[in-house]
Amino acid sequence: MRSLAPILAAVTWLSLAAGARRARADEPAPRPAYRLSVDLDVPLVLVSGGLAASYLLLGEGAPPACAPLCNKANVNVLDRPFAGLFSPTWDRVGDVVTFSTLALVPLTLVVAEPSWRVLGDLLVVTEAALATSGVQVIATYAVGRPRPRVYGDEAPLSSRDNANAARSFISGHVANTVAVTLATTRALRRLERPGLAWTALGIGVVGSLLIGVARVEAGSHFPSDVLIGYGLGAGMGIAVPALHELEIRVAPFAVESARGLAITGTL
C-alpha cells in the first residue's frame, strides 16, 4: 500500500487538474471593457482624427499680432506673474514626462488583457485622446493666445515670432494625458482589476501634475491654459468611454429642408 501512495497522489492531482481545466472551459470567455460599434467608432476616429490632424498645418498660420514682444499688461491678473517665463530644460522635462505617461498608463491595460481583446479597449482610449486633441486644436486656433514666452525676451526670436507662439490655449499635453488616464482607469475598473486601475490613475495623476508645472515653467502655457486642459481631458476621458456603454446608432438622413447625421441612443 505504501508503494501505491505516489501513484494515487499522482492520479488525484491529474484528476483535480483535469477538473479545473473543464471548469475553466465551461466559464464564459472574459469580455473586453468596451463594446465597439461601426456606427460609433468609425465616425469618432474620422472626425476627431481629422480635427486633430489639422495641427499639422500649424506652420501655415500667423504669429501673434504683438510678436516678438507682447505687453504683459494685456494678460489677466492671475496669469500675469507667469508672462515672460522661458526654460528649455522644463520644456524637455514636459515632453519626456508626457510621452512616458502616455505610454505607461495604457500599458496597464495590456497587462490586464494579454490578448487580442485589448486592441478594442486601446482603440477607445485612443479615441478619447483624439477627441481631446480635436477640441483642443479648434480652441487653439480660434483663440490664438500668445504663449508666455512671447511676453519676454529670454526665448530665442525664432520661437517668439512663429505660428506656434500663438497657440497657448489650451494645453494639449495636459488634456491628452488626463483623457488617456481616465479612459484607461475606467476600462480597468470594468475589467475588475482595481489594483491596476489605481496604478494607472496614480501614474496619470502624478504625470499630468508634473506636466502642468513643466509647461508653465517652460513658458509654453499659462496656468489657466493648464487648468482648462485638465477639465477638457477629464471630460473627454469620461464621456468617450461612456458612449460605448450606451446603445447608440449614427445614420445619415436627408429631408427637403436639411441633411445631416441622426444620432439615436438609449440612456
C-alpha positions as a printed NumPy array, in Angstrom:
array([[  0.   ,   0.   ,   0.   ],
       [  2.856,   2.377,   0.811],
       [  4.255,   1.834,  -2.714],
       [  0.931,   2.826,  -4.246],
       [  0.791,   6.167,  -2.428],
       [  2.785,   8.148,  -5.013],
       [  0.663,   6.681,  -7.821],
       [ -2.588,   7.532,  -6.061],
       [ -1.314,  11.029,  -5.324],
       [ -0.391,  11.488,  -8.977],
       [ -3.792,  10.227, -10.169],
       [ -5.547,  12.53 ,  -7.689],
       [ -3.51 ,  15.527,  -8.821],
       [ -4.212,  14.78 , -12.519],
       [ -7.922,  14.385, -11.79 ],
       [ -8.071,  17.694,  -9.972],
       [ -6.13 ,  19.399, -12.765],
       [ -8.455,  17.961, -15.403],
       [-11.483,  19.079, -13.413],
       [-10.062,  22.569, -13.09 ],
       [ -9.458,  22.754, -16.841],
       [-13.025,  21.595, -17.537],
       [-14.359,  24.223, -15.112],
       [-12.344,  26.932, -16.82 ],
       [-13.58 ,  25.707, -20.202],
       [-17.185,  25.952, -19.029],
       [-16.688,  29.533, -17.868],
       [-17.655,  32.245, -20.382],
       [-14.723,  33.97 , -22.031],
       [-13.925,  37.311, -20.394],
       [-15.322,  40.262, -22.296],
       [-13.403,  43.415, -23.194],
       [-14.164,  46.534, -21.192],
       [-15.846,  48.378, -24.068],
       [-18.158,  47.31 , -26.872],
       [-17.154,  48.592, -30.286],
       [-19.619,  49.691, -32.943],
       [-19.029,  50.716, -36.535],
       [-21.752,  53.357, -36.197],
       [-19.955,  54.965, -33.279],
       [-16.246,  54.23 , -33.548],
       [-15.733,  54.983, -37.233],
       [-17.235,  58.499, -37.008],
       [-15.329,  59.137, -33.775],
       [-11.996,  58.221, -35.34 ],
       [-12.637,  60.045, -38.614],
       [-13.983,  63.281, -37.143],
       [-11.696,  63.61 , -34.136],
       [ -8.681,  62.346, -36.07 ],
       [ -9.317,  64.813, -38.863],
       [ -9.631,  67.724, -36.475],
       [ -6.522,  66.696, -34.552],
       [ -4.551,  66.312, -37.792],
       [ -5.199,  69.96 , -38.646],
       [ -2.433,  70.779, -36.171],
       [ -0.031,  69.599, -38.873],
       [ -0.894,  72.804, -40.733],
       [  0.47 ,  74.862, -37.856],
       [  3.305,  76.264, -39.922],
       [  0.856,  77.944, -42.277],
       [ -0.581,  80.144, -39.512],
       [  0.423,  83.609, -38.441],
       [  2.464,  84.563, -35.355],
       [  0.864,  86.613, -32.553],
       [ -0.02 ,  90.134, -33.628],
       [  2.088,  91.516, -30.782],
       [  5.153,  89.364, -31.526],
       [  8.037,  89.283, -30.961],
       [  7.454,  91.056, -27.624],
       [  3.965,  91.369, -26.166],
       [  2.834,  93.68 , -23.384],
       [  2.379,  91.931, -20.02 ],
       [ -0.306,  94.446, -19.068],
       [ -2.649,  92.7  , -21.524],
       [ -2.518,  89.446, -19.521],
       [ -5.137,  88.82 , -16.832],
       [ -4.124,  89.31 , -13.208],
       [ -3.903,  85.608, -12.351],
       [ -1.658,  84.702, -15.299],
       [  0.422,  87.881, -15.414],
       [  3.152,  86.705, -12.97 ],
       [  3.971,  83.907, -15.419],
       [  4.229,  86.112, -18.509],
       [  7.757,  86.087, -19.88 ],
       [  8.85 ,  82.712, -18.451],
       [ 11.081,  80.548, -20.612],
       [ 13.077,  77.399, -19.844],
       [ 14.328,  74.863, -22.432],
       [ 15.063,  72.408, -19.605],
       [ 11.483,  72.43 , -18.34 ],
       [ 10.289,  72.134, -21.937],
       [ 12.249,  68.889, -22.347],
       [ 11.035,  67.628, -18.982],
       [  7.433,  68.247, -20.023],
       [  7.879,  66.358, -23.297],
       [  9.608,  63.375, -21.669],
       [  7.005,  63.056, -18.904],
       [  4.172,  63.402, -21.422],
       [  5.442,  60.623, -23.676],
       [  6.269,  58.42 , -20.677],
       [  2.832,  58.848, -19.11 ],
       [  1.012,  58.245, -22.4  ],
       [  2.983,  55.01 , -22.786],
       [  2.885,  53.691, -19.206],
       [ -0.805,  54.289, -18.473],
       [ -2.185,  52.229, -21.417],
       [  0.443,  49.572, -20.679],
       [ -1.519,  48.667, -17.55 ],
       [ -4.426,  47.801, -19.826],
       [ -2.191,  45.47 , -21.845],
       [ -1.161,  43.764, -18.596],
       [ -4.82 ,  43.32 , -17.645],
       [ -5.795,  41.928, -21.053],
       [ -2.856,  39.994, -22.543],
       [ -4.828,  39.016, -25.656],
       [ -6.301,  40.452, -28.831],
       [ -9.272,  41.828, -26.835],
       [ -7.083,  44.651, -25.543],
       [ -6.95 ,  46.178, -29.031],
       [-10.581,  47.25 , -28.861],
       [-10.153,  48.822, -25.445],
       [ -6.973,  50.585, -26.552],
       [ -8.943,  51.945, -29.514],
       [-11.427,  53.566, -27.136],
       [ -8.579,  55.087, -25.123],
       [ -7.11 ,  56.413, -28.375],
       [-10.487,  57.858, -29.349],
       [-10.596,  59.761, -26.07 ],
       [ -7.19 ,  61.24 , -26.851],
       [ -8.145,  62.081, -30.449],
       [-11.41 ,  63.732, -29.39 ],
       [ -9.499,  65.759, -26.815],
       [ -6.937,  66.822, -29.411],
       [ -9.683,  67.76 , -31.852],
       [-11.363,  70.125, -29.402],
       [ -8.003,  71.467, -28.234],
       [ -6.888,  72.277, -31.78 ],
       [-10.136,  74.103, -32.554],
       [ -9.819,  76.194, -29.39 ],
       [ -6.129,  76.827, -30.006],
       [ -6.67 ,  78.203, -33.484],
       [ -9.829,  80.098, -32.537],
       [ -8.325,  81.917, -29.548],
       [ -4.794,  82.463, -30.843],
       [ -3.436,  83.308, -27.404],
       [  0.303,  84.19 , -27.305],
       [  2.452,  81.86 , -25.253],
       [  4.033,  83.239, -22.053],
       [  7.49 ,  83.298, -23.624],
       [  6.328,  85.948, -26.088],
       [  5.966,  88.418, -23.188],
       [  9.717,  88.412, -22.507],
       [ 12.986,  88.458, -24.392],
       [ 14.645,  85.37 , -22.855],
       [ 13.356,  82.981, -25.535],
       [ 15.026,  82.996, -28.965],
       [ 13.384,  85.271, -31.51 ],
       [ 12.58 ,  82.287, -33.726],
       [ 10.361,  80.766, -31.004],
       [  8.541,  84.036, -30.316],
       [  7.784,  85.063, -33.881],
       [  6.18 ,  81.996, -35.422],
       [  2.7  ,  80.442, -35.6  ],
       [  3.352,  78.098, -32.674],
       [  3.926,  81.111, -30.43 ],
       [  0.215,  81.936, -30.767],
       [ -1.065,  78.544, -29.558],
       [ -1.041,  78.821, -25.768],
       [ -4.706,  77.993, -25.171],
       [ -5.389,  75.056, -24.345],
       [ -2.586,  72.808, -23.021],
       [ -2.811,  69.718, -25.212],
       [ -0.084,  67.871, -23.302],
       [ -2.121,  68.046, -20.105],
       [ -5.507,  67.429, -21.717],
       [ -4.417,  64.306, -23.59 ],
       [ -2.675,  62.83 , -20.561],
       [ -5.738,  63.243, -18.37 ],
       [ -8.074,  61.853, -21.048],
       [ -5.942,  58.73 , -21.546],
       [ -5.608,  58.25 , -17.78 ],
       [ -9.331,  58.384, -17.059],
       [-10.317,  56.266, -20.074],
       [ -7.791,  53.599, -19.098],
       [ -8.773,  53.682, -15.425],
       [-12.43 ,  53.304, -16.333],
       [-11.622,  50.308, -18.537],
       [ -9.628,  48.609, -15.773],
       [-12.477,  49.119, -13.321],
       [-14.9  ,  47.494, -15.775],
       [-12.459,  44.599, -16.079],
       [-12.499,  44.316, -12.262],
       [ -8.784,  44.987, -11.929],
       [ -8.788,  47.545,  -9.101],
       [ -5.071,  47.23 ,  -8.39 ],
       [ -4.108,  48.094, -11.964],
       [ -6.8  ,  50.784, -12.056],
       [ -5.246,  52.547,  -9.07 ],
       [ -1.806,  52.109, -10.616],
       [ -2.893,  53.709, -13.893],
       [ -4.654,  56.516, -12.064],
       [ -1.629,  57.173,  -9.854],
       [  0.784,  57.303, -12.783],
       [ -1.56 ,  59.547, -14.723],
       [ -2.251,  61.978, -11.891],
       [  1.404,  62.378, -10.94 ],
       [  2.42 ,  62.642, -14.575],
       [ -0.237,  65.195, -15.51 ],
       [  0.576,  67.373, -12.485],
       [  4.271,  67.387, -13.367],
       [  3.442,  68.105, -16.999],
       [  1.329,  71.089, -15.985],
       [  4.158,  72.539, -13.897],
       [  6.687,  71.889, -16.661],
       [  4.58 ,  73.536, -19.372],
       [  4.123,  76.672, -17.271],
       [  7.788,  76.872, -16.276],
       [  8.823,  76.305, -19.892],
       [  6.891,  79.382, -20.98 ],
       [  4.568,  77.32 , -23.182],
       [  1.316,  77.797, -21.266],
       [ -0.265,  79.995, -18.64 ],
       [ -1.76 ,  78.337, -15.536],
       [ -5.267,  78.967, -16.886],
       [ -4.383,  77.065, -20.08 ],
       [ -3.277,  74.126, -17.961],
       [ -6.319,  74.169, -15.679],
       [ -8.721,  74.216, -18.626],
       [ -6.666,  71.42 , -20.153],
       [ -7.293,  69.332, -17.047],
       [-11.02 ,  69.958, -17.388],
       [-11.112,  69.146, -21.11 ],
       [ -9.149,  65.943, -20.627],
       [-11.317,  64.831, -17.721],
       [-14.492,  65.476, -19.678],
       [-13.345,  63.524, -22.73 ],
       [-11.81 ,  60.766, -20.63 ],
       [-15.207,  60.184, -19.046],
       [-17.554,  60.932, -21.949],
       [-15.959,  58.915, -24.763],
       [-15.85 ,  55.627, -22.784],
       [-19.385,  56.29 , -21.533],
       [-20.619,  56.423, -25.134],
       [-19.535,  52.815, -25.556],
       [-21.77 ,  51.754, -22.69 ],
       [-24.857,  53.076, -24.484],
       [-26.864,  51.721, -27.385],
       [-26.114,  54.433, -29.931],
       [-26.672,  54.477, -33.682],
       [-25.488,  57.125, -36.105],
       [-27.043,  57.284, -39.563],
       [-27.235,  59.872, -42.352],
       [-30.558,  61.498, -43.109],
       [-31.864,  63.762, -45.843],
       [-35.108,  65.707, -46.   ],
       [-36.234,  68.604, -48.167],
       [-35.076,  71.195, -45.658],
       [-31.912,  69.637, -44.242],
       [-29.278,  66.924, -44.426],
       [-27.012,  65.561, -41.714],
       [-26.43 ,  62.756, -39.227],
       [-29.113,  61.348, -36.937],
       [-27.949,  60.024, -33.574],
       [-30.248,  57.75 , -31.586],
       [-29.492,  56.032, -28.334],
       [-30.75 ,  54.634, -25.061],
       [-29.624,  56.441, -21.903]])
